[in-house]
């Protein structure tokens, strides 16, 4: 049994980070890192928009059987 992570650049800051490809928040197919989604959701909240959902395991490894 193994585990899988995706290593990709963040839509917002362009830094590379690891994520669960099935759970990470994304915009137009581009994953968003934990720091950027925190800032993005704060801005949405401040303007009265609903926050994007961040799953608890969005930045954890996923069992390869689920992938």
N, C-alpha and C positions, 0 to 999 in steps of 0.2 A: 504494500500500500504506500502511496506517496501523496504529496501535497503540491498544490499549484498556486503560484502568484503571478500576476502580470506586472511587468516593469515598464512603465510608460511615462511620458511627460504629462504634467498637469495642464489642463486647459487654461488656467489662470496665470500661474507663475512660470510655467514651462520647466520646472524642476522635475527630475525623474523620481518616481516613488513606486512602491509596491502596493498592490491592492488585489482584492477578490474581484475578478472580472464580472461576476454575476451580481454583486452587491454594491460596488462603488458608485457614488453619484457621478453623473456625466452630463455634459452639455454637447449636443450634436455629435454624440459618439466619443467624445474626448473625456477621459476620466478627470475628476477634480480631487486634488489632495485635501487632506484633513484641515490644514491651515486655511486654504482658500475657501473651502465650503463653509467654514466657520465665519469668515469675513463676508462671504456672499449671503449667507442666511441672515447675518446681522443687518446688512443693507436692505434685504427683502423685508425683514421685520420692521425696520425703521420707516419703510415706505408703505406699510400696511399689506404687503403681499405675504402669502403663505410661504413657509420655509420648505426647502427641499428635504426629503426624507434621507437620513443617513442611518443605514442599518448598522447594528452593533458590530457585525463582522465584516464591514466594508473594507477594512484595511488589514484583515487577517488572511492566512492561507486557507484555501479551500481543498477539501479532500478530492483527490483526482477522480474518484468514482462519481462525484457530483458534477465534474467538469465535462 
